[in-house]
Amino acid sequence: MDLGPVSALAATQHALITHAQMERLGLTARQIRTLRDRRVIDLVHRGVYRFAGVEPTWDQHVHAAVLATSPDSFIGLRSALAWWGLPRRDTHLVEVVTSDERRVRVAGVRSYRTVDLPAADRRRHRGLPVTSVERALFDAGRFLSPKQVGAALDHAVRDGLTTYDRFQRRVEELGRSGRNGTTTAREVLGARGYGDGFGFEKAMRGLLRDAGFPAPRREYRVRLDAERYRVDFAYPDSMVGIECDSSEWHELAYQREYDLRRQNRIQNADLHLLRFTVSRLRYQQDEVVGEIRDALTSRAGRGPGPAEIFPDGR
């Protein structure tokens, strides 16, 4: 029995192989049973096997779930957020979304059937089908709090996986009264100045406009060597940036360390970074306006510094 082709395929699938794949590679049902009896492969899900001796991982569990529920299944909800590299709390949870009419039941896997999974929400990442970041954020809102979804959105934006504008557009297309995730997504957007409600971007845009400042450039990306950072607002002619200090982004130690390093690098590139909390925008507007005016006045005409600063999309 030549297991070379079987082993080669399993090596690309986290040591997993399906019954159908082994048959396509020339193994008979009897040979597959022999491999099971000799503990060369172990049954994970119906029709899905793992090579014995390989340590199980969360990635492997996810891949096995996709193989067991295919075709037309996608990593979804909280598992999709984790698959995109966003922080996850539940290291055992595996969730998939399927548009298949059949009812999919797999032990240890939460499967959600949907009749609304258009091409805009379908992606392939790290070799597996997964819902888009925007769809995963929206769907995860049925289980996660606005603070948790907001933190994941902030991570995704800062990692360059999406933008606040893109998420808002998808929420507008998906959201409807009574749909799971709609209320949470709208609250998250509202807290960031999109849609209804008080948020930093909405408040800052209004404050700058009312004070007579020119419109700033939004969500500017700053590229320093191989690293890229985003600045909420920027005035490139004066090399002044404006950002919100969000408790959702800055409350953990590793986040504070990253943020301080990021700020130092941006400042060293001669982009003067002004940072404000939502509380100051609410209750100290005159002081905020004064600080911004002082910075723009003192740095007028500086022009682009050594960092490459450009608007989103270039």
NURO-288743 format. One record per residue (C-alpha): residue number from 1; x, y, z. Coordinates in steps of 0.001 Angstrom, whole numbers. Example, Ala and Ser with C-alpha at 12.3 -4.5 7.8 and 13.67 -1.06 7.14 Angstrom:
<r><i>1</i><xx>12300</xx><yy>-4500</yy><zz>7800</zz></r>
<r><i>2</i><xx>13670</xx><yy>-1060</yy><zz>7140</zz></r>
end
This chain:
<r><i>1</i><xx>0</xx><yy>0</yy><zz>0</zz></r>
<r><i>2</i><xx>1599</xx><yy>3264</yy><zz>-1164</zz></r>
<r><i>3</i><xx>788</xx><yy>6003</yy><zz>1324</zz></r>
<r><i>4</i><xx>3060</xx><yy>8571</yy><zz>-288</zz></r>
<r><i>5</i><xx>326</xx><yy>10563</yy><zz>-2087</zz></r>
<r><i>6</i><xx>-1989</xx><yy>10308</yy><zz>941</zz></r>
<r><i>7</i><xx>689</xx><yy>11567</yy><zz>3326</zz></r>
<r><i>8</i><xx>1610</xx><yy>14376</yy><zz>931</zz></r>
<r><i>9</i><xx>-1974</xx><yy>15627</yy><zz>753</zz></r>
<r><i>10</i><xx>-2478</xx><yy>15311</yy><zz>4515</zz></r>
<r><i>11</i><xx>655</xx><yy>17388</yy><zz>5065</zz></r>
<r><i>12</i><xx>-1118</xx><yy>20327</yy><zz>3381</zz></r>
<r><i>13</i><xx>-4232</xx><yy>19849</yy><zz>5541</zz></r>
<r><i>14</i><xx>-2910</xx><yy>19880</yy><zz>9108</zz></r>
<r><i>15</i><xx>-2346</xx><yy>16085</yy><zz>8956</zz></r>
<r><i>16</i><xx>-5979</xx><yy>15507</yy><zz>7910</zz></r>
<r><i>17</i><xx>-7393</xx><yy>13416</yy><zz>5088</zz></r>
<r><i>18</i><xx>-10928</xx><yy>12489</yy><zz>4071</zz></r>
<r><i>19</i><xx>-12277</xx><yy>9111</yy><zz>3039</zz></r>
<r><i>20</i><xx>-13209</xx><yy>10485</yy><zz>-380</zz></r>
<r><i>21</i><xx>-9716</xx><yy>11914</yy><zz>-894</zz></r>
<r><i>22</i><xx>-8072</xx><yy>8588</yy><zz>-72</zz></r>
<r><i>23</i><xx>-10346</xx><yy>6818</yy><zz>-2522</zz></r>
<r><i>24</i><xx>-9480</xx><yy>9338</yy><zz>-5231</zz></r>
<r><i>25</i><xx>-5805</xx><yy>8611</yy><zz>-4538</zz></r>
<r><i>26</i><xx>-6398</xx><yy>4889</yy><zz>-5204</zz></r>
<r><i>27</i><xx>-7047</xx><yy>3365</yy><zz>-1788</zz></r>
<r><i>28</i><xx>-9895</xx><yy>892</yy><zz>-1411</zz></r>
<r><i>29</i><xx>-12423</xx><yy>913</yy><zz>1418</zz></r>
<r><i>30</i><xx>-10745</xx><yy>-2210</yy><zz>2803</zz></r>
<r><i>31</i><xx>-7322</xx><yy>-540</yy><zz>2803</zz></r>
<r><i>32</i><xx>-8754</xx><yy>2473</yy><zz>4615</zz></r>
<r><i>33</i><xx>-10257</xx><yy>186</yy><zz>7264</zz></r>
<r><i>34</i><xx>-6858</xx><yy>-1478</yy><zz>7653</zz></r>
<r><i>35</i><xx>-5226</xx><yy>1906</yy><zz>8246</zz></r>
<r><i>36</i><xx>-7812</xx><yy>2599</yy><zz>10946</zz></r>
<r><i>37</i><xx>-7394</xx><yy>-813</yy><zz>12556</zz></r>
<r><i>38</i><xx>-3609</xx><yy>-367</yy><zz>12642</zz></r>
<r><i>39</i><xx>-4053</xx><yy>3121</yy><zz>14143</zz></r>
<r><i>40</i><xx>-2231</xx><yy>4775</yy><zz>11272</zz></r>
<r><i>41</i><xx>-5171</xx><yy>7161</yy><zz>11037</zz></r>
<r><i>42</i><xx>-7771</xx><yy>8113</yy><zz>13643</zz></r>
<r><i>43</i><xx>-11353</xx><yy>9136</yy><zz>12995</zz></r>
<r><i>44</i><xx>-12006</xx><yy>12821</yy><zz>13771</zz></r>
<r><i>45</i><xx>-15411</xx><yy>13334</yy><zz>12164</zz></r>
<r><i>46</i><xx>-17458</xx><yy>11161</yy><zz>9885</zz></r>
<r><i>47</i><xx>-15325</xx><yy>10709</yy><zz>6771</zz></r>
<r><i>48</i><xx>-12446</xx><yy>12788</yy><zz>8149</zz></r>
<r><i>49</i><xx>-9260</xx><yy>11268</yy><zz>9574</zz></r>
<r><i>50</i><xx>-6110</xx><yy>12522</yy><zz>11288</zz></r>
<r><i>51</i><xx>-2742</xx><yy>10813</yy><zz>11030</zz></r>
<r><i>52</i><xx>-2003</xx><yy>9266</yy><zz>14396</zz></r>
<r><i>53</i><xx>736</xx><yy>10773</yy><zz>16519</zz></r>
<r><i>54</i><xx>150</xx><yy>14316</yy><zz>15332</zz></r>
<r><i>55</i><xx>-649</xx><yy>16717</yy><zz>18174</zz></r>
<r><i>56</i><xx>-4120</xx><yy>18266</yy><zz>17705</zz></r>
<r><i>57</i><xx>-4262</xx><yy>22055</yy><zz>17363</zz></r>
<r><i>58</i><xx>-7049</xx><yy>24615</yy><zz>17076</zz></r>
<r><i>59</i><xx>-6152</xx><yy>25184</yy><zz>13419</zz></r>
<r><i>60</i><xx>-6470</xx><yy>21456</yy><zz>12839</zz></r>
<r><i>61</i><xx>-9880</xx><yy>21364</yy><zz>14524</zz></r>
<r><i>62</i><xx>-11056</xx><yy>24185</yy><zz>12251</zz></r>
<r><i>63</i><xx>-9726</xx><yy>22477</yy><zz>9124</zz></r>
<r><i>64</i><xx>-11400</xx><yy>19228</yy><zz>10149</zz></r>
<r><i>65</i><xx>-14712</xx><yy>21043</yy><zz>10636</zz></r>
<r><i>66</i><xx>-14494</xx><yy>22542</yy><zz>7147</zz></r>
<r><i>67</i><xx>-13702</xx><yy>19147</yy><zz>5610</zz></r>
<r><i>68</i><xx>-16571</xx><yy>17510</yy><zz>7522</zz></r>
<r><i>69</i><xx>-19144</xx><yy>20124</yy><zz>6508</zz></r>
<r><i>70</i><xx>-18041</xx><yy>20802</yy><zz>2940</zz></r>
<r><i>71</i><xx>-19021</xx><yy>21619</yy><zz>312</zz></r>
<r><i>72</i><xx>-20189</xx><yy>25205</yy><zz>665</zz></r>
<r><i>73</i><xx>-19144</xx><yy>25749</yy><zz>4249</zz></r>
<r><i>74</i><xx>-17053</xx><yy>28620</yy><zz>5584</zz></r>
<r><i>75</i><xx>-15284</xx><yy>29329</yy><zz>8857</zz></r>
<r><i>76</i><xx>-17582</xx><yy>31855</yy><zz>10487</zz></r>
<r><i>77</i><xx>-18408</xx><yy>34126</yy><zz>13415</zz></r>
<r><i>78</i><xx>-15870</xx><yy>34089</yy><zz>16272</zz></r>
<r><i>79</i><xx>-13799</xx><yy>31354</yy><zz>14621</zz></r>
<r><i>80</i><xx>-13529</xx><yy>33475</yy><zz>11479</zz></r>
<r><i>81</i><xx>-12223</xx><yy>36421</yy><zz>13496</zz></r>
<r><i>82</i><xx>-9562</xx><yy>34166</yy><zz>14992</zz></r>
<r><i>83</i><xx>-8718</xx><yy>32675</yy><zz>11586</zz></r>
<r><i>84</i><xx>-8059</xx><yy>36214</yy><zz>10328</zz></r>
<r><i>85</i><xx>-5559</xx><yy>36597</yy><zz>13170</zz></r>
<r><i>86</i><xx>-7648</xx><yy>38667</yy><zz>15557</zz></r>
<r><i>87</i><xx>-7427</xx><yy>37927</yy><zz>19318</zz></r>
<r><i>88</i><xx>-9683</xx><yy>35126</yy><zz>20495</zz></r>
<r><i>89</i><xx>-10831</xx><yy>34167</yy><zz>23966</zz></r>
<r><i>90</i><xx>-12320</xx><yy>30716</yy><zz>23399</zz></r>
<r><i>91</i><xx>-9520</xx><yy>28486</yy><zz>22132</zz></r>
<r><i>92</i><xx>-11813</xx><yy>25460</yy><zz>21747</zz></r>
<r><i>93</i><xx>-14764</xx><yy>26959</yy><zz>19896</zz></r>
<r><i>94</i><xx>-15166</xx><yy>26034</yy><zz>16216</zz></r>
<r><i>95</i><xx>-17931</xx><yy>27702</yy><zz>14199</zz></r>
<r><i>96</i><xx>-18816</xx><yy>27311</yy><zz>10531</zz></r>
<r><i>97</i><xx>-21428</xx><yy>28905</yy><zz>8308</zz></r>
<r><i>98</i><xx>-23005</xx><yy>26988</yy><zz>5462</zz></r>
<r><i>99</i><xx>-25507</xx><yy>27815</yy><zz>2760</zz></r>
<r><i>100</i><xx>-26172</xx><yy>24130</yy><zz>2145</zz></r>
<r><i>101</i><xx>-29851</xx><yy>23200</yy><zz>2496</zz></r>
<r><i>102</i><xx>-29008</xx><yy>20080</yy><zz>4468</zz></r>
<r><i>103</i><xx>-28741</xx><yy>20322</yy><zz>8237</zz></r>
<r><i>104</i><xx>-25102</xx><yy>19900</yy><zz>9169</zz></r>
<r><i>105</i><xx>-24364</xx><yy>18254</yy><zz>12514</zz></r>
<r><i>106</i><xx>-20770</xx><yy>17597</yy><zz>13528</zz></r>
<r><i>107</i><xx>-19665</xx><yy>16816</yy><zz>17076</zz></r>
<r><i>108</i><xx>-17779</xx><yy>19695</yy><zz>18648</zz></r>
<r><i>109</i><xx>-18660</xx><yy>22104</yy><zz>15828</zz></r>
<r><i>110</i><xx>-21304</xx><yy>24813</yy><zz>15869</zz></r>
<r><i>111</i><xx>-22843</xx><yy>25043</yy><zz>12421</zz></r>
<r><i>112</i><xx>-25069</xx><yy>27924</yy><zz>11316</zz></r>
<r><i>113</i><xx>-27123</xx><yy>27753</yy><zz>8148</zz></r>
<r><i>114</i><xx>-27730</xx><yy>30937</yy><zz>6193</zz></r>
<r><i>115</i><xx>-29565</xx><yy>31716</yy><zz>2964</zz></r>
<r><i>116</i><xx>-27702</xx><yy>35006</yy><zz>2659</zz></r>
<r><i>117</i><xx>-23986</xx><yy>34510</yy><zz>2035</zz></r>
<r><i>118</i><xx>-23169</xx><yy>36473</yy><zz>-1135</zz></r>
<r><i>119</i><xx>-19813</xx><yy>36581</yy><zz>-2884</zz></r>
<r><i>120</i><xx>-18984</xx><yy>39796</yy><zz>-1008</zz></r>
<r><i>121</i><xx>-18842</xx><yy>37794</yy><zz>2244</zz></r>
<r><i>122</i><xx>-16866</xx><yy>34815</yy><zz>915</zz></r>
<r><i>123</i><xx>-13084</xx><yy>34714</yy><zz>1164</zz></r>
<r><i>124</i><xx>-10217</xx><yy>32253</yy><zz>1137</zz></r>
<r><i>125</i><xx>-7541</xx><yy>32830</yy><zz>3739</zz></r>
<r><i>126</i><xx>-4702</xx><yy>30578</yy><zz>4839</zz></r>
<r><i>127</i><xx>-5959</xx><yy>27932</yy><zz>2448</zz></r>
<r><i>128</i><xx>-9528</xx><yy>27643</yy><zz>3761</zz></r>
<r><i>129</i><xx>-12895</xx><yy>29232</yy><zz>2943</zz></r>
<r><i>130</i><xx>-13799</xx><yy>31856</yy><zz>5543</zz></r>
<r><i>131</i><xx>-16303</xx><yy>34667</yy><zz>5820</zz></r>
<r><i>132</i><xx>-14956</xx><yy>38171</yy><zz>5243</zz></r>
<r><i>133</i><xx>-13709</xx><yy>40180</yy><zz>8205</zz></r>
<r><i>134</i><xx>-16711</xx><yy>42507</yy><zz>7911</zz></r>
<r><i>135</i><xx>-19227</xx><yy>39632</yy><zz>7854</zz></r>
<r><i>136</i><xx>-17460</xx><yy>37850</yy><zz>10725</zz></r>
<r><i>137</i><xx>-17579</xx><yy>41006</yy><zz>12850</zz></r>
<r><i>138</i><xx>-21264</xx><yy>41465</yy><zz>12076</zz></r>
<r><i>139</i><xx>-22232</xx><yy>37828</yy><zz>12769</zz></r>
<r><i>140</i><xx>-20134</xx><yy>37608</yy><zz>15946</zz></r>
<r><i>141</i><xx>-22269</xx><yy>40404</yy><zz>17389</zz></r>
<r><i>142</i><xx>-24967</xx><yy>37860</yy><zz>18186</zz></r>
<r><i>143</i><xx>-22682</xx><yy>36452</yy><zz>20899</zz></r>
<r><i>144</i><xx>-20118</xx><yy>39166</yy><zz>21676</zz></r>
<r><i>145</i><xx>-20705</xx><yy>42472</yy><zz>23438</zz></r>
<r><i>146</i><xx>-20295</xx><yy>45795</yy><zz>21583</zz></r>
<r><i>147</i><xx>-17051</xx><yy>46320</yy><zz>23496</zz></r>
<r><i>148</i><xx>-15681</xx><yy>42970</yy><zz>22302</zz></r>
<r><i>149</i><xx>-16762</xx><yy>43488</yy><zz>18692</zz></r>
<r><i>150</i><xx>-15410</xx><yy>47039</yy><zz>18815</zz></r>
<r><i>151</i><xx>-12029</xx><yy>45838</yy><zz>20067</zz></r>
<r><i>152</i><xx>-11900</xx><yy>43240</yy><zz>17270</zz></r>
<r><i>153</i><xx>-12826</xx><yy>45902</yy><zz>14715</zz></r>
<r><i>154</i><xx>-10097</xx><yy>48216</yy><zz>16022</zz></r>
<r><i>155</i><xx>-7559</xx><yy>45384</yy><zz>15740</zz></r>
<r><i>156</i><xx>-8717</xx><yy>44587</yy><zz>12198</zz></r>
<r><i>157</i><xx>-8437</xx><yy>48211</yy><zz>11093</zz></r>
<r><i>158</i><xx>-4999</xx><yy>48640</yy><zz>12629</zz></r>
<r><i>159</i><xx>-3833</xx><yy>45377</yy><zz>11013</zz></r>
<r><i>160</i><xx>-5044</xx><yy>46600</yy><zz>7604</zz></r>
<r><i>161</i><xx>-7721</xx><yy>43888</yy><zz>7287</zz></r>
<r><i>162</i><xx>-10590</xx><yy>46344</yy><zz>6853</zz></r>
<r><i>163</i><xx>-11563</xx><yy>49984</yy><zz>7431</zz></r>
<r><i>164</i><xx>-14328</xx><yy>51578</yy><zz>9448</zz></r>
<r><i>165</i><xx>-15924</xx><yy>52779</yy><zz>6210</zz></r>
<r><i>166</i><xx>-15965</xx><yy>49279</yy><zz>4724</zz></r>
<r><i>167</i><xx>-17515</xx><yy>47827</yy><zz>7862</zz></r>
<r><i>168</i><xx>-20143</xx><yy>50566</yy><zz>7894</zz></r>
<r><i>169</i><xx>-21069</xx><yy>49874</yy><zz>4257</zz></r>
<r><i>170</i><xx>-21447</xx><yy>46145</yy><zz>4942</zz></r>
<r><i>171</i><xx>-23546</xx><yy>46790</yy><zz>8059</zz></r>
<r><i>172</i><xx>-25823</xx><yy>49057</yy><zz>6031</zz></r>
<r><i>173</i><xx>-26279</xx><yy>46238</yy><zz>3504</zz></r>
<r><i>174</i><xx>-26713</xx><yy>43450</yy><zz>6058</zz></r>
<r><i>175</i><xx>-28442</xx><yy>45228</yy><zz>8898</zz></r>
<r><i>176</i><xx>-32156</xx><yy>45059</yy><zz>9313</zz></r>
<r><i>177</i><xx>-34512</xx><yy>45085</yy><zz>12237</zz></r>
<r><i>178</i><xx>-34417</xx><yy>41804</yy><zz>14110</zz></r>
<r><i>179</i><xx>-31362</xx><yy>40380</yy><zz>12348</zz></r>
<r><i>180</i><xx>-28809</xx><yy>38936</yy><zz>14743</zz></r>
<r><i>181</i><xx>-25799</xx><yy>41216</yy><zz>15060</zz></r>
<r><i>182</i><xx>-27455</xx><yy>44379</yy><zz>13722</zz></r>
<r><i>183</i><xx>-27908</xx><yy>46182</yy><zz>17038</zz></r>
<r><i>184</i><xx>-24378</xx><yy>45382</yy><zz>18199</zz></r>
<r><i>185</i><xx>-22783</xx><yy>46451</yy><zz>14899</zz></r>
<r><i>186</i><xx>-24656</xx><yy>49766</yy><zz>14890</zz></r>
<r><i>187</i><xx>-23655</xx><yy>50460</yy><zz>18472</zz></r>
<r><i>188</i><xx>-20010</xx><yy>49733</yy><zz>17609</zz></r>
<r><i>189</i><xx>-20153</xx><yy>52117</yy><zz>14648</zz></r>
<r><i>190</i><xx>-21922</xx><yy>54776</yy><zz>16661</zz></r>
<r><i>191</i><xx>-19160</xx><yy>54694</yy><zz>19265</zz></r>
<r><i>192</i><xx>-16671</xx><yy>55427</yy><zz>16502</zz></r>
<r><i>193</i><xx>-18533</xx><yy>58290</yy><zz>14913</zz></r>
<r><i>194</i><xx>-20437</xx><yy>56370</yy><zz>12257</zz></r>
<r><i>195</i><xx>-24184</xx><yy>56099</yy><zz>12007</zz></r>
<r><i>196</i><xx>-26120</xx><yy>57401</yy><zz>14987</zz></r>
<r><i>197</i><xx>-24656</xx><yy>58236</yy><zz>18366</zz></r>
<r><i>198</i><xx>-21689</xx><yy>60094</yy><zz>19794</zz></r>
<r><i>199</i><xx>-18297</xx><yy>58878</yy><zz>18689</zz></r>
<r><i>200</i><xx>-14797</xx><yy>60201</yy><zz>18357</zz></r>
<r><i>201</i><xx>-14653</xx><yy>60632</yy><zz>14600</zz></r>
<r><i>202</i><xx>-18097</xx><yy>62173</yy><zz>14371</zz></r>
<r><i>203</i><xx>-17372</xx><yy>64551</yy><zz>17259</zz></r>
<r><i>204</i><xx>-13927</xx><yy>65493</yy><zz>15961</zz></r>
<r><i>205</i><xx>-15173</xx><yy>66138</yy><zz>12439</zz></r>
<r><i>206</i><xx>-17869</xx><yy>68426</yy><zz>13803</zz></r>
<r><i>207</i><xx>-15477</xx><yy>70196</yy><zz>16177</zz></r>
<r><i>208</i><xx>-12930</xx><yy>70903</yy><zz>13434</zz></r>
<r><i>209</i><xx>-15648</xx><yy>72124</yy><zz>11080</zz></r>
<r><i>210</i><xx>-17265</xx><yy>74400</yy><zz>13673</zz></r>
<r><i>211</i><xx>-13868</xx><yy>75852</yy><zz>14644</zz></r>
<r><i>212</i><xx>-13153</xx><yy>76752</yy><zz>11031</zz></r>
<r><i>213</i><xx>-10332</xx><yy>74281</yy><zz>10426</zz></r>
<r><i>214</i><xx>-9919</xx><yy>72793</yy><zz>6956</zz></r>
<r><i>215</i><xx>-11124</xx><yy>69215</yy><zz>6525</zz></r>
<r><i>216</i><xx>-8411</xx><yy>66756</yy><zz>7614</zz></r>
<r><i>217</i><xx>-7465</xx><yy>63578</yy><zz>5779</zz></r>
<r><i>218</i><xx>-9014</xx><yy>60545</yy><zz>7482</zz></r>
<r><i>219</i><xx>-7456</xx><yy>57175</yy><zz>8268</zz></r>
<r><i>220</i><xx>-4036</xx><yy>58111</yy><zz>7008</zz></r>
<r><i>221</i><xx>-1482</xx><yy>55355</yy><zz>6710</zz></r>
<r><i>222</i><xx>2072</xx><yy>56059</yy><zz>7764</zz></r>
<r><i>223</i><xx>4713</xx><yy>53729</yy><zz>6329</zz></r>
<r><i>224</i><xx>7990</xx><yy>53481</yy><zz>8208</zz></r>
<r><i>225</i><xx>10352</xx><yy>50955</yy><zz>6678</zz></r>
<r><i>226</i><xx>8394</xx><yy>47692</yy><zz>6582</zz></r>
<r><i>227</i><xx>5739</xx><yy>48764</yy><zz>9095</zz></r>
<r><i>228</i><xx>2509</xx><yy>50625</yy><zz>8434</zz></r>
<r><i>229</i><xx>403</xx><yy>52544</yy><zz>10918</zz></r>
<r><i>230</i><xx>-2910</xx><yy>54353</yy><zz>10682</zz></r>
<r><i>231</i><xx>-3661</xx><yy>57812</yy><zz>12025</zz></r>
<r><i>232</i><xx>-7311</xx><yy>58781</yy><zz>12541</zz></r>
<r><i>233</i><xx>-6887</xx><yy>62310</yy><zz>11106</zz></r>
<r><i>234</i><xx>-3924</xx><yy>64091</yy><zz>9558</zz></r>
<r><i>235</i><xx>-2914</xx><yy>67498</yy><zz>8217</zz></r>
<r><i>236</i><xx>74</xx><yy>66559</yy><zz>6011</zz></r>
<r><i>237</i><xx>926</xx><yy>70170</yy><zz>5145</zz></r>
<r><i>238</i><xx>1681</xx><yy>70824</yy><zz>8813</zz></r>
<r><i>239</i><xx>2683</xx><yy>67248</yy><zz>9680</zz></r>
<r><i>240</i><xx>58</xx><yy>67078</yy><zz>12450</zz></r>
<r><i>241</i><xx>-1925</xx><yy>63949</yy><zz>13295</zz></r>
<r><i>242</i><xx>-4985</xx><yy>63619</yy><zz>15564</zz></r>
<r><i>243</i><xx>-6026</xx><yy>60410</yy><zz>17295</zz></r>
<r><i>244</i><xx>-8492</xx><yy>59049</yy><zz>19824</zz></r>
<r><i>245</i><xx>-7337</xx><yy>57263</yy><zz>22951</zz></r>
<r><i>246</i><xx>-9816</xx><yy>54402</yy><zz>23101</zz></r>
<r><i>247</i><xx>-10120</xx><yy>52382</yy><zz>26301</zz></r>
<r><i>248</i><xx>-10967</xx><yy>49370</yy><zz>24132</zz></r>
<r><i>249</i><xx>-7594</xx><yy>49621</yy><zz>22415</zz></r>
<r><i>250</i><xx>-5333</xx><yy>50794</yy><zz>25215</zz></r>
<r><i>251</i><xx>-6481</xx><yy>48846</yy><zz>28277</zz></r>
<r><i>252</i><xx>-4183</xx><yy>45808</yy><zz>27999</zz></r>
<r><i>253</i><xx>-458</xx><yy>45897</yy><zz>28782</zz></r>
<r><i>254</i><xx>745</xx><yy>44572</yy><zz>25425</zz></r>
<r><i>255</i><xx>-1546</xx><yy>47046</yy><zz>23654</zz></r>
<r><i>256</i><xx>-112</xx><yy>49962</yy><zz>25641</zz></r>
<r><i>257</i><xx>3430</xx><yy>48843</yy><zz>24819</zz></r>
<r><i>258</i><xx>2601</xx><yy>48572</yy><zz>21124</zz></r>
<r><i>259</i><xx>877</xx><yy>51947</yy><zz>21184</zz></r>
<r><i>260</i><xx>3795</xx><yy>53724</yy><zz>22856</zz></r>
<r><i>261</i><xx>6264</xx><yy>52220</yy><zz>20396</zz></r>
<r><i>262</i><xx>3987</xx><yy>53198</yy><zz>17524</zz></r>
<r><i>263</i><xx>3677</xx><yy>56764</yy><zz>18839</zz></r>
<r><i>264</i><xx>7445</xx><yy>57117</yy><zz>19255</zz></r>
<r><i>265</i><xx>8102</xx><yy>55923</yy><zz>15720</zz></r>
<r><i>266</i><xx>5519</xx><yy>58269</yy><zz>14239</zz></r>
<r><i>267</i><xx>6809</xx><yy>61209</yy><zz>16267</zz></r>
<r><i>268</i><xx>10390</xx><yy>60479</yy><zz>15202</zz></r>
<r><i>269</i><xx>9193</xx><yy>60650</yy><zz>11593</zz></r>
<r><i>270</i><xx>8262</xx><yy>64293</yy><zz>12350</zz></r>
<r><i>271</i><xx>4498</xx><yy>63709</yy><zz>12394</zz></r>
<r><i>272</i><xx>3315</xx><yy>65545</yy><zz>15529</zz></r>
<r><i>273</i><xx>624</xx><yy>63349</yy><zz>17098</zz></r>
<r><i>274</i><xx>-2154</xx><yy>64940</yy><zz>19179</zz></r>
<r><i>275</i><xx>-4218</xx><yy>62479</yy><zz>21205</zz></r>
<r><i>276</i><xx>-7600</xx><yy>63110</yy><zz>22786</zz></r>
<r><i>277</i><xx>-10190</xx><yy>61105</yy><zz>24687</zz></r>
<r><i>278</i><xx>-13893</xx><yy>61189</yy><zz>23935</zz></r>
<r><i>279</i><xx>-14364</xx><yy>62722</yy><zz>27396</zz></r>
<r><i>280</i><xx>-12233</xx><yy>65733</yy><zz>26429</zz></r>
<r><i>281</i><xx>-14183</xx><yy>66133</yy><zz>23202</zz></r>
<r><i>282</i><xx>-17366</xx><yy>66234</yy><zz>25255</zz></r>
<r><i>283</i><xx>-16327</xx><yy>68540</yy><zz>28076</zz></r>
<r><i>284</i><xx>-13142</xx><yy>70417</yy><zz>27066</zz></r>
<r><i>285</i><xx>-13821</xx><yy>71425</yy><zz>23495</zz></r>
<r><i>286</i><xx>-12257</xx><yy>74900</yy><zz>23788</zz></r>
<r><i>287</i><xx>-9002</xx><yy>73425</yy><zz>25084</zz></r>
<r><i>288</i><xx>-8963</xx><yy>70772</yy><zz>22349</zz></r>
<r><i>289</i><xx>-9489</xx><yy>73429</yy><zz>19661</zz></r>
<r><i>290</i><xx>-6719</xx><yy>75539</yy><zz>21167</zz></r>
<r><i>291</i><xx>-4229</xx><yy>72664</yy><zz>21200</zz></r>
<r><i>292</i><xx>-4968</xx><yy>71785</yy><zz>17580</zz></r>
<r><i>293</i><xx>-4741</xx><yy>75414</yy><zz>16478</zz></r>
<r><i>294</i><xx>-1408</xx><yy>75871</yy><zz>18279</zz></r>
<r><i>295</i><xx>26</xx><yy>72757</yy><zz>16612</zz></r>
<r><i>296</i><xx>-1145</xx><yy>73732</yy><zz>13120</zz></r>
<r><i>297</i><xx>129</xx><yy>77292</yy><zz>13553</zz></r>
<r><i>298</i><xx>3556</xx><yy>76374</yy><zz>14893</zz></r>
<r><i>299</i><xx>4107</xx><yy>73685</yy><zz>12251</zz></r>
<r><i>300</i><xx>2575</xx><yy>75419</yy><zz>9238</zz></r>
<r><i>301</i><xx>4352</xx><yy>74654</yy><zz>5987</zz></r>
<r><i>302</i><xx>6479</xx><yy>71803</yy><zz>7274</zz></r>
<r><i>303</i><xx>5256</xx><yy>69508</yy><zz>4509</zz></r>
<r><i>304</i><xx>5847</xx><yy>65737</yy><zz>4389</zz></r>
<r><i>305</i><xx>8572</xx><yy>64436</yy><zz>6643</zz></r>
<r><i>306</i><xx>10759</xx><yy>61337</yy><zz>6215</zz></r>
<r><i>307</i><xx>7780</xx><yy>59026</yy><zz>6686</zz></r>
<r><i>308</i><xx>5713</xx><yy>58266</yy><zz>3623</zz></r>
<r><i>309</i><xx>2183</xx><yy>59458</yy><zz>4369</zz></r>
<r><i>310</i><xx>-572</xx><yy>58738</yy><zz>1938</zz></r>
<r><i>311</i><xx>-4370</xx><yy>58370</yy><zz>1940</zz></r>
<r><i>312</i><xx>-6063</xx><yy>54983</yy><zz>2027</zz></r>
<r><i>313</i><xx>-6251</xx><yy>53330</yy><zz>-1365</zz></r>
<r><i>314</i><xx>-2834</xx><yy>54302</yy><zz>-2781</zz></r>
end
